[in-house]
């Protein structure tokens, strides 16, 4: 014969309680405030996009805009294009990425997986300092070191070095956050199977965090493409094409916009808005590539 104790009985269902009017009011007020904040944030962005598109789309409709430079074009003549500025922006940004991405990823791996003690604290402190350095300060530092002290000439490569200082802390921080999101259980399971730590990082940790790392890198690259101060200080303006990033003047889209500000003619104004719209398209393209790469490189769980 068995006896039923109080522990064997199922718990009695709790009676349904209606949501009070005060909680409904708070929820309604919070919803309204969040919606208003969203509208306040979106209105300037939409206004900016509409202004740039309506003012610069006519420049992009010309086929020469994408295939020619401004060599031989008079200031008051709307001809040629910004092909030389697009190539300059891409070359400077890609060289910057080649330097900043490996250094930033390795620094983040050190801070997350190995960093202990004074060296790790110093590295974190320096990354925090770099993240707050204005672009003009980075440009002046490279000018003093690369050009003033070492004696090299102004070039697109000097611009890339300044962009490295701006891109590096973003890569380190984004990679560091992605590595910390990898579950510790994955590392412990690999260690239990006798896998060395370096192989665990290469084969498990990095592939798991790769989608977030790629997204952070692409967003950092899109950010530095629009920097104006380094190109104003470290390289001269040119209206013709230059593929040599180590020698000679090299125009980028921000430098082209700044140079055309001194041109009050309608052709100059149209080139300004067209270059601004082209830069927005390039940045948006990098963001879309980041989204695509993050989805492609994400580890499938099913």
N, C-alpha and C positions, 0 to 999 in steps of 0.2 A: 504494500500500500504506500502510495506516494502522497506527499503533502505539498501543496503549492505555497511557496513563500511569496513575500512581497517582491523579492528580486526577480521571480519568474514571471510575474504579471507584466504585460506590456504597459508602457507608460501611457497614461491618459492623454489624449490629444488636447493641446492647448486651445482654449477658445479664441476665435478670430477677433482681433481687435481692429476697429476702424482707425484709419489714419486721422489724426487730429487736424483740426483746421489750421492750427499754428504751423504744423509741419508742412501742410500743403502750401501755405502762404510762403514759407521759407524756400521751398522747392521752386515755386513759381518765380520768386524774386531772383533766386540764383540763376535760373534758366534765362531770364530776361537780361541779367547783367552779363552773363557769358555770351549771349547772342549779340548784345551791344558792343562788347569788347571785340568780337569777331568782325563785326561790321566796321568798327573804327580802324581795325588793322588792315582790312581788305580794301577800303575805299582809296587810300593813297596809292596802294599797289596798282589797282585797276586804273586809276587816274594816270599814273605814270606810264603804264603800258599803252593805254589809249593815246596819250600824247606822243610818245615815241613812235608808235606804229603809224599814226596819221601823218606825222611830220616827216618820216623817213622811208616810208614804203616805196615812194616813187624812185628813190635811188636804187633800191634793190631790184626793181623791175628791169633795169638795164643789164644785159648779158655781160657787158664790159666791166661792170662793177665787180664781178667775181673772177675775172680772167686778166685784168690789166692793172698796171700801176698808174701813178700820177706823173710819170716821167714825161716831160715836154708839155704838160697841160698848164695853161694859164690859170691864175687864181680866179678870174671871173668866168672861166669856161667850165661848164659841167661836162666833163669827159673822163675817160679812163675809169679807174676803179680803186679798190682797196685790197687787191690781191696781195700786194707787198706787205700791207699791215696785218692781214690775216696770217700770212706765213710767219711774219715776225712774232706775233703773239703766240702762235703754236710752238715755234722753235724755242722761244724763251721759257714757256711753261713746261714743255716736255723735258728740256734739260734740267730745269728746276726739279721736276718730279723724279728724274733719274737719280739725282743726288739725295733729295729729301726723303723719298719713300723708303729705301733700304735703311737709312740711318734712323728714321723715325720708328719703323717697325722693330728693328733690333733693340732700340732703346726701350720701347714699350715691353718687349719680351723680357728684357733684363729687369725692369721695374716690377713686373708682375710675377715672374717665375724665379728670379734669382736675387732681386734687389733687397738687401738688408744692410742696416748700419748707415754710416756716415756718407758713403758714396751714393747710395740710393736717395738719401735725403737731399744731398747736394744736387743730384740730377733732377729730382722733382722740383726743387727750388729754381733751378735754371730754366726748366721748361715753363714754369709759371711766369718767370720774368720775361721770357721770349714771347709768350702769348700776349703780353701787354705792351710790347714795343711797337710804337707807331711806325708806319711804313717809311716815313721820311727819315727817321733815326736809323733804320736798317740800311737805307740807301746811303746816308752820310757815312756810316761805319764802313761799308764796302768801298766807298769812294776813298776814304782815308787809308784803308788797308791795301786794297787791290791796285788803286791808281796812284794815290799819294805816296805810299810807302814802298810797294813792290814795283812801281813804275810801269804797270800795264796801261794800255790805252782804253778809252771808253769803248764799250762794245756790248752786244747783246748778252754775252756770257756774264759780264758784270751785273747786268740786270737779273739774270738767273740766280746768281749768288745771293743777291738781296732778297729775291723771292723765296729762296731756300729758308732764310731766317724767319720769314712770315709763314711759310707752309709747314715747317718742321714741328712746331708745338701743336698744331692742329692734328697732324698725323699721329704724333705720340699720344695725345689725349684720346683721340677716337679709337686707336688701336688698343690702348690700355683698357678702355672701358669694354671693348668687345672681348678681350681676353679674360677679363674678370667675370664676364657673363657665362663663360664656359663652366659647366658644373664640375665641381671638385671631384665628384664620384668618377668621372671619366678618367681623370689623372690617376686616382687611387686604384682603379681597376687595371690600368696599364702597368702601374708599379707592381701590383700583386702578381701580374703575369711575368714579371722580370724584365719589362721593357725599360731601357735606360731613359733618363729624364729628357735628354736632347731629342731622342727619337719620339718620345711621347709628345713633345712640343711640335715637332715637324709633322708627324703622322696623324695626330689626334687634335691637339689644341688649335693649331693654325687652320686646318681645314674646317673645323667647327665654327670658328669665328671669321672665316674668310669673307663671307657675304657682307658683314658689317665693316670689316677692314677696307674692302674695296669701295664700299659706299663712302666711307670717311675720306679715303684718298681722293676720290673723284670730286667730292664736294670741296675739299681743300684746294684742289687744282682749279676748280671753277672760281674759287674766291680770289686766288692770286692773279688770275688772268686780267682782272679789272683794275689792278693797282696802277696808280699814275705816278706817284712820287719816284719810284726807282727808275722809270724810263725817262723822267725829266732830268734826273741827276747823272745817270750813268751811261747814257747813249745819246747820240745826236740824231736829229730828224733827217730823213731821206725820202725823197719822192720817187725813188726807183727801187728795184728789187735787190735784195742782198741775202743770199743763202748762207753766207759765212758768218756764223754767230760769234767768232773769235776776232773778227777784224771789220772795221768800217761801221758807219752808221746803219742803224736798223730800226725801221718804223714798226710800231705796234698800234693796235686800235686805240688805246688810251692816248698815246702820243700823237696820233693823227687828229684826234678830237681836240686836244689841247692846241695843236699848231693851227688848226683851222679856226679857232676862236678869234684869231687876229684878222680873219678874212670876212669883212662885213657883207660881201656880195651874196646874192641869192644862191649861187653855186656853192659857195663856202658853207652857208647855213644848211643846205641840203646834204652836203657831205658830212657835216657834224651829226645830223639826225640819222643819216643812213649808217654811219659808223657806229653810233650808239645802238641802233637796232641790230646791226650785225653782231656786236659784242653780246647783246642779250641773247641772240639766237645761239651763239657759241656756248655761252654759259648754260643755257637751257639744254643744249645738246649733251653737254657733259653730265648734267643732272639726270637726263634720261638714260644715258649710258650707264651711270651708276646704279640706277634702279634695275636695268636689264641685267647687268653683271651680278648684282646681289641676288637676284632670283635664280640666275643660271648657276652661280657658285654655291648656293645654299645646299646643305646636305639634306637629301630626301629621307624622311622618316618612315615612309610607307613603301 
